[in-house]
């Protein structure tokens, strides 16, 4: 006899002691003779012990079973990729059907019970003659789990799996296989694609401005076409806007290409990259992929703090205020009044102006209402230690952006030994001198992009690399720079300028810090770009707007929604929500509801459930059966108080995972076989399969167990013990 749920010795000892204590306490104060009290206590103890035995699930081997009762499920992949005709000229599903009908069923019928099951979207019983490649996806891991549940309590000698190795489900196939019977995969399909072109990946950055450039990065691969170029067509919401021809890589490796596009920030934009299908191509369904550039969303709130009035303050505020995607509040330090108190010039909306009267917010709620903080020529003594610590938390915890510029913030002590020192991407302790004065040398104080800067969205002034270089070359020299130290680990220097002796000095550097971003601009008088360039040249405005937008991109709202990237149509698409208050403290007791609008306009409301182990995190499952752009809006409340709302979009069906790399995936077959104790077999190796199943059948039968508690006798014994105690109590005059 074995136990289905055995208890360790310490737990069993504790359970026995607890049962004895409960039985003794049940009749401790009952006014009856001691022998009768002991009798009733023993009956109560016997009942508790029997319940404990049942909970531990006593089991015995099924002696009536024989090896001939062993079952062999035959799982046949009926997903769409099985419709490809690369199995020696046959469709994969036709080859699988022939193997089942001609080889497997006749051989297995002599020794086992063979069941034919189809799997793709789900596992179902099937007739071998009706198998077709119609399912949208291959959920191999879920299918192996379903087989285990389907034959629970029955002897399974092994599982025969006919598939091309595709697996795009959410359940790990190897983990599912390890918990069940041995799996014997038979691979169907070709190991190499004879002639096929595929768009392997498409990613698009978020739009930072209405006219800003966004990178659409593409990976593509070609097999069987030699050195013929790959033609990449870029479509914006279905309209062709660009065409590139790229040379394929040697050895069939993917090649990369980047398109620079200008999406409309007011609406979501779908970019599709496609390769024209050739007549002799194995599969055309993997020739296109799409990615979504979401709308810019609400205006980003910027707090500009100026250590003293100056031209830079005026030009920056004017450039940002003209961007309808930004809300700018500004504070300028004017000096001291007659009483010696600091005075400030505040320009802000009424709802936020009162918090700025002292020159800087004093609470997390007031500071965290912004997405970006700009410290321009701000000396450290303008901010208190608490305000510096809050600013650090603003970047690291709230996910906001911090921009520091202006010589006064870098001279002398600067931000060294403050809470903001390591938030900045450059070492402020190793400055090697003060401000460098302007020079007549052409390269002195002029902007030169680094390789990192050439690809960074902040530095894109032109529609292509050549135009971008020309625009930066035309930017006038700065008045001066503030030499700082080297970049911190993980930081990126986007631009340099000529310093003393011609040495390159970091001019623009960025880094991620905690959940947010930071940026340093070491130049002086960038407003000269605006004054010295033609009126039609928007380089100054474009650069500073893109800088602030990039800094604000990672700054979340108190209520945020996270959607999966390019999910396939189906049920149960996961959606994650975070609910926080104005101080960005997570609220696990929030009530969160979602409103989902499909591409056809159908609206559905879903309630999100809290994740117990993660405060303020919520999860919901969305049904998305249509292909296209879905709009998801979220509302969170804490009692009668609104915590906020959020909206997002997701593109469903932008990629066809079923046809991604349609070659026979032998790696998946090997992993499943190893995890389960089985082996990968060739299509015609029926003899080896039968031998392995014959070896496994006796063990499978011996592994069968009968639950002793799951019978009428267990209930009879329990009822008898309870009845005996009750009747004894009645006989002795107790209720």
N, C-alpha and C positions, 0 to 999 in steps of 0.2 A: 504494500500500500504506500502511496505517496500523497503529497499534499499540494494542491493547486496554489494555495497562498500560505506557505509556511511562515511561521513567526520565528525570529531569532530567539535564543534561549532567554535573553534578558527580558524581551517583550512577553514571551510566554509566561515567565515567572511573575512578571508584574500583572498580567491578566488573571492568572490563577489567584494571586493574593487579593486583587480587587474583587473577584467573584466571591471569595470566602468572606471578605469584609462586608460586602453588600448583603450576602445571605445572613450573616450574623446580626447586622444592624436591622434587618427587616423584622426580626422578632425579639430584639433585645428588650424592648419595653412592654411587650405583650404580657398581660397578667395570666400566665398559664404555668403548669408544672414544668420543671426543667426538662424532663424526658420528652414531653410533647414539644417544647420549644426547639430542642435539638432535632427532633424528627422533621418539623416544618422547615428548619434551616437547611437540613440536608436535602430535602426536596427542592427548595429554592436554588441551592448550590448545584444540584444535578441539572436543573433547567438551564442555568447560566452556562455551565460547562458544555452542555449539548449545543447551545447556540454558538459557543466559541469553536467547537469542533466543526460545525456546519460552515462557519465563516472561513475556516482554514481549508475547506474543499477537499475532503478525503477522496482519493481516487485509486482505482485498481486497473490493471491491464484487462483489455477486452479479450478473453480467452476464446470467444466464439469466432473472431475474425481470422481470415486466412489470407495468404499472399494474393490469392486470386481476386480478393475484394479490393485490391489497390486501384486507385484511380490515376489516370494520366490526362490532365487537361492539356489540350492543344490550343495555344493562343495564336491567332493569326492577326497580324497588323492589317487593318482595313482603312488606314488613313490615305489621304489623297496622294502622298508621295509613292504609295505602292502602285499607282497607276502608270508610273514611268516605264518605258519600254527599253530597259537596258539589261535584262536578264537573258543574255544570249538571243536577243531579238524578240523576246517575249515581254509582256508586261509583268511587273513584279508580282502582282496579285494572281495572275494566271499561273505563274510558276509555283507560287505558294499553294494554290488550290490543287495543282497537279501532284505536288509532293504529299499533301494530306490524303487525297483520294487514292493515289496509286501506290504510295509507299507506307505512310504512317498508319492509316486506319487498318489495312489488312494485316500488318505485322503486329500491331498492338492488340487487335481483337482476340488473338489466341491466348493472351496472357493477362490482359488488364481490361478495365472499363475505360474507354477513351471518350472524352467529351470535347467537341469542337466549340471553341469560344472565339468570338471576334472582339477586337478592342481598337479603340481610337479615341473617340469622345468618351466612351464608357464601355464597360464589359457586358456582353450579352451572349446567350447561347445562339448558335448558328448552324445552318446546314451547309456543309462544305461546298455543295454545288451552287449556292447562292451568294458566295463571298464576293464582295465588290469593294473597290477603293473609293469610298464616298465620305468618310469621316473627315472633319475639318482639321483635326490635330492628332498627335500621338501622345497619349497620357500613359506611358509605360509604367511608371511607378504606381499610379492609381490602379492600373489593371492588375498588377501583382498583388497589391493589397486586397483588391476585390476577390481575387482567386483564393487567397488565404481565408477570407471571411466566408466565401461561398462553400468551401469544403471543410470548415472548422469541425473537428470531431470525427473526420473521416480519414482513411489512410490514403495519402497521396504519394505515389512512388517518385514522381518527378513531374516537372512542367516542361513541355516542349514549346518553344517560342520561335515563330517564324516572322521575321521583321527585317527592315532595312536599317535598323539601329537608330532611327530618328526618335527623339524624346524631347518634346517641348511642353510637357506638363509641369505642374508645380510641385510634384512629389518626387523625391530622389529615388531613382529606380534601384540603385545598388542597395540602399538602406532597406527598401521594401523587400528585395530579394533575400537579404540576409536573415529575415525573420520567418522565412517559409521553407518549402521543400526545394530540392536541387532544381535549378533551371538549366535547360539544355537549348541554347539559342542556335538557330540555323539562319545564317545571313542570306538575305535575298537582295540581289542587285549588284551593280558593278562597283569595284573599289575606286575607280577613277571615272571622271566625267569625260566621255569621248569628245563631245563638242557642247560647251555650255559657257555662257557669260552670265555673271551675277553681280548685282549691287550688294556688297557685303554689309555696308553700313552707311547711314546718313545721320548726321547730328547738326543741329542748328542752335546757335547761341540766342539768348534772349535779346529782344530789341531794346536798345538803350536810348534811342532818340527817334523822332519821327523821320529824320533824314539820315540817321546814322547807318554805318555799314555793319552788317551781321555776317559772320562767317558760316557758310554751309559746307561742312567737311564731308567728303565722300570717299569711301573705299570700294574698289571694284576689282574683280578677278576674271580671268578668261582661261579656259581650258580647251585645247584642241584647235585653236585658230592661229597658232604660230605667232609671228610678230605683227599680225594685223592690228591696227589701233582699235582701242575701245572708244566708242562714241557715247559720250555722256550728255544727255539733254536735261536741262534744268527747267522745271515748270513751277510757276507761282500761281497757286489756286487754279491749276489746270491750264494755265497759259504759258507757252514756251517763251523763255526770256534769255536763255544762254545755251551755248553748245560748245563742248570741249572734246578734243580727240587726244587721248593719252596712250602712250606706248605701254603695252603690258610688261610686267616684270619677268625676268628669267626664272624658270622653275615653277611658274604658276603662283607666285606670291602675290598678295593684293597690292594694288597701286593706290595712291592717295591723290586727291585733287581738292582744292578749296575754291568755292564760289563766294564772291562778295556781293551781297544783296542789300536792298533798302526796303524793308517791309513797312507797311502802313501800321503805325503804332496803335491805331484806334480799334483794330479788329484782329482776331487771330489769323495768321497766314500759314497756309500749308505749302511747303516746298517739296516737290517730288523730283527725284533723279531717276531717269530711266535709260535703259540701253535698248535700242531697236532690236526686236527679236529676229533672228535668222531662221530661214526655212528649215535648216537641218539641226536646229538647237534641241538639246534633250528636253529642256523645260524652259518655258517663257515666263512662268509665274514668279521667278526670282529676279527678273530683269528690272524691277522698280522697287523703290522704297520711298517713304515719305516721312517728313519730320514737321513738327508744329512749332512755329514761333508765336508765343502767346501775345496778346495785347499788353500794352505797357502797364495797365492797371491804374490805380489811383496816383495822383501827383505825389512825388517823393518830397518830404519835408526836410529842409536844409537850414541849419543854424550857422550863420556866418558871424564869427566873433573877431573884431578888428582891435588890435592893441592900441591903435591911434588912427585918426582919420588920415586917409591918403588916397592916391589915385587908384591903387589896386583894389581897394574896397569898393569904390564907385563902379569901376569897370566890371569887376566880378559880379556884383549885385545886378548890374544892368544885363549882363549876358545871361545869368541864370533866371532872372525875372521874366525875360522874353521867351523862355521855354515853358510852354503850357503844361509840361509834365513835371514841373518843379514848383514848390511853394517855399519862398525864401523869407526867413526872419533874420534880421541883422542887429548886431549890437556893436557900437563903436565907442571906444574909450575916449572921452573928451578931456579929462584932466580933473583937477580938484577944485571944489568951490571954496568960498571964503572960510568955511569951517574945517577945511582939510579933507572932506569926504570926496570919494571918487564919484564922478558923474559920467553918465552914458547917454548916447543917442540911440534910441531903440526904434526900429521899424519892424513891426510884427502885427499879425492878426490879433484882434482884441482878446480872443480866448487864450492866447499864449503870451501876450505882452506883459502881464503882471508878473509872470515868473522870471522875466528878463530885466526887471527894473534894477536889480543889484548887479547886473553885468553878466550873469550866468545862472542857470537853474540850480536850485539848492535841493531838489528832491529827485528821486529816480523817476517818478511819474512824469514830472515836467521835462526832464532831460530825455527820457526814453520815448517821448512823443515824437522826436525827430528821427530821421533815417541817417542823416549825415551831419557831422560836426566839422566845421572848418575853423581852424585856429590860425589866423593871419597876423603875423607880427605880434603874437601874444607872448609876453614874458611870463615866466612861471609864477611870479608874485601876484599876478592878476587873479589866479585861481587858488582856492584853499586846498589843503591836502585832501579833504573830503570830496571836493569837486573833482580833483584829479583822479581819485579812486573811483568815483562814479563814472568818469569818462572812460577809464579802463574797462569797467564793467559794461559800459555802453557798447564797446567794441566786442569784448570777449563773450559776454552773456546775452546781451540783447541782439547781437549780430549786426550792429550799426557800422558805418564807415567813418573814418577819421582822416582828414586832410590837414597837414601842417605845412605852412609856407611862411616866408618872410624872415629876414635876417635877424630881427629882434628875438625871435623864438629860438635861434641857434647860437647867438653870440654869448660870450662869457659862460656862465653855468648852464644856460638854456634849460632843456628838459632833463638834463643829466641828474641821476639819483632821485628821480620822481617816479610816480606810478606809471607814467607814460613812456619811460625810457625804452623798454623792450617792446612796446606796442609799435614803435616806429621801425620801418624796414632798414634804416641805416644806423650804424653805430654813432651816436651823438657824443660819445666820450672821446673818440679819436678824430678830432676835427682838423688837426694840423694847421692851425692858424685861423684868422678871421675871414671877413668878407673879401673876396677877390674883386678888385676894381676892373671896370671895363677896359678893353684894349682894342687897338685898331687892327690887330691881327685878325685875318678873316675867320679862323677857326675858334677864336677866343670868344667864349660865352655864346656860341651858336649851338643849335640843337643837332645832335647826331644820334640817330636811332641805333639801338643794339639789335642783335638778332631776335631777342625776346620782344623788343618793342615793335619790330616790323610786323609781328603777328598779333600783337595785343590790341583789343578793341578800343582802348583809350587813345591809342596813337593813330587811328585811321582817319586821315584827312582826305584821302582820295579814294576813288572807286576801284583802283587796282594798285599793285605794288609800285609800278613806274610813276603813276600820278601822285601817289602818296609820298614818294621820295622827293619829287619836284616841289610839292607843297611845303614840305618841311625845309627844303633847301632855300626856299624863298622867305622863310620866317626871319625877321630881323634879329640881330644879336640882342641878348639881354644886357641890362646895365651892369650886373654883377652876379656872382654866385656865392653861396656859403659852403665852403668845402666841409663835408662830413666824412665819416669813416666808411669802412667797407660794408657791403650788404650783409645782413644777418642770414643765417642758414634758412633756406626756404624762401627768401625774398628774391625779387626780380628787379634788376635795373633796366628800365625801358629806354632811357636816353642818357647820354653823357654830353659833356661840353668841355671845351679846352680850358684848363686851369693854368696856374703858374708854371712856367717852363714848358708849356704845351702838354702837360700830363692830363689824361682824361679824368674828369671828375663826374661822379654820379649827379645827374640833374633831376631825374624822375625815377622813383623807386616805389614798389608796391609789395605788399605781403598780406597773407591771411593771418589773423590773430584770433584764436578762439573761434567763435562763430562769425566774426566780422572781418573787415578789411581795413587796411591803413595805407596811406600814400604820403610821400614827402616830395615837395617841389623846392629845390634849393636855389632856384633862380630869383633874381630881383627884377622888378619892373616888366613883367610880361605884358602889361598894358601897352607897351611900345608896339607889340604886334598889331594891336588894333589901330593905333595911331599912324603907323608907318606903312601899313598895307592898304591897298585900294579898298574903297567902301564895299565893293562886291565880294571881296575875299572874306570868308567867314571862318578862317582858320582859328582865330582866337576864341570865338564863341563855341565852335565845334569841339575844340580840345577840352575846354573847361566844362562844358555840358556833359561830354562823354565821361570825363573823369568823375564827376559827381554821380552820374547815373550808374557807373560801374561800382563805385563805392557803396551805393544804396541797394544794389541788386540782392545781396544776401540778408538785408534787413527785413525780418518778417513782421507781420502785424501780430497783435496779441492773439488773434485767432487765425490759424493758417491751415490750409488743406494741401496735402501731398498726394498727387495722382501718379499712377504708374506711367512709364514712358512707352508709348506705342503698344498698348495691349491688344490682343486678338479679341474679336467679338466673342461674347459668351456671358455666362452668369458668374456672379461672385467676384467681380473685379475689385481688388482691395483698395480702400481709400483710408488714408491716415489723417487725423485731425489733431492739432495741438490747441488747447484752450488755456489762456493766461489772462491775468488781470492787467491793469494799466502799468503796474510795476514789473510786469513780466514774471510774476510768480505763478507757477502752474496751478490750475484749479481742477482737481479730480472730481469735484461734486457738480461740475457744470452739466447742463442739459444741452445736447448738441443734435441738431437736425440738419439734414441735407436735402437740397432740392436739385434734381437732376433733369436737365432738358436734353433730349436726344436730337440728332440731326434733323429728324422729321418734325420736331416740335412737341413730341410727347413729354409730359412732365410727370415725374414721380418723386415722392417724398420718402426719405429713409431716415430712421433714427440711428445714431451712432452709439455704440456701447463703449464704456470706459475700459481701458486696459489695466487690470488690477495692479500689476507690478510696476507700472509707469505712471506717476502722477501727472495729470493733465493731458494724457494721451488717450485718443479715442480711435476706434476702428469701425468701419462699415463696409458692407459688400454691395456693389452697384451692379445692376443688370444692364448690360450694354450689348444688344444683339445686332444693332445697325452699324454700318461702316460710316465713319465721318467724325466730325468734331462734336464732342459732348461738352455742355456747360454745367458746372457743378458750383452751387452756392451753399454756404454754410452759415448757420446762425447759432451762436452759443449764448447761454444765459446761466446766471447763478441766482436762483430764485427768481425775483422780479427784476433783477439788474442785468442789463445786456452787457456781455463781455466783448461783443463785437461780431463782425461778420467777415466773410472772405469769399472770394470767387476765383475759380480756375477753369481751365479748359484742358481737355485731353483728346488726342487723336486716336481713335479706335480703328484698327485694321490698316495702319500705315505700313506694316511689314507683314509678310506671310511667313511665319516661323516654320510652317510645315515644309516649305520648299527651300529653306535656307540650307545651303550646302547639301544637295540631295544625294551625294554619294553614299555608298554603304558605310555605315559608321561602326567599324569593328571594335573600336575602343569601348563603346557602350556595351556591346555584346560580351566582351571580355570582363568588364567590371561586374556585370550582372552575374555572369557565370562564377567568377571567383567569390563574390560575396555569398552566393547560395551554396557553394560546394559542388556546382555542376561543371559543365565544360561546353565550349563552343564546338559544334559538329558541322561537318560538311553535309550538303543536301542529300547525297546518296549514301551516307554512312549509317544506314538503318540498323545494321547488325551491331555496331558499337553502341547505339542508343538503347537497343533492347537489352544488351548485356549490362549496361549501367542501370537501367530500370529494374532488371531482375535482381541485381545486387542490392538496390535500395528498397525494393518492395517489402522483404521481411522486416527490415528496420522500421519502415513506415507503419507496418501493422503492429509491431511491438510497441511503437510509440503511442498507439491509441489507448486512451484512458477513459474509464467510465466514472462519472461523478456519483459517489455513494450518497451524497446528501441530496442530489437532485432526483429523488424518488419519493414515492408515497410513504415508504418506511420512515424517512427522516421527519416528515410531517406528523406521522402517527406517534412516533416517540415523543416529539415535542408536545403534541396535544395530550398524550397520556400523562406526561409529567405535570403539566399545568392542571389537568383534571384531578390528578391524585392529590396535589396540594390543595386545590379548592374543596374537594370532597372531605379531606381530612379536617380542614378548618371548619367546615359546616358541622361535621360530626362532633367537634369539640366545642361548638357554640360560638365560633368566631365568624365574623362576616368577611 
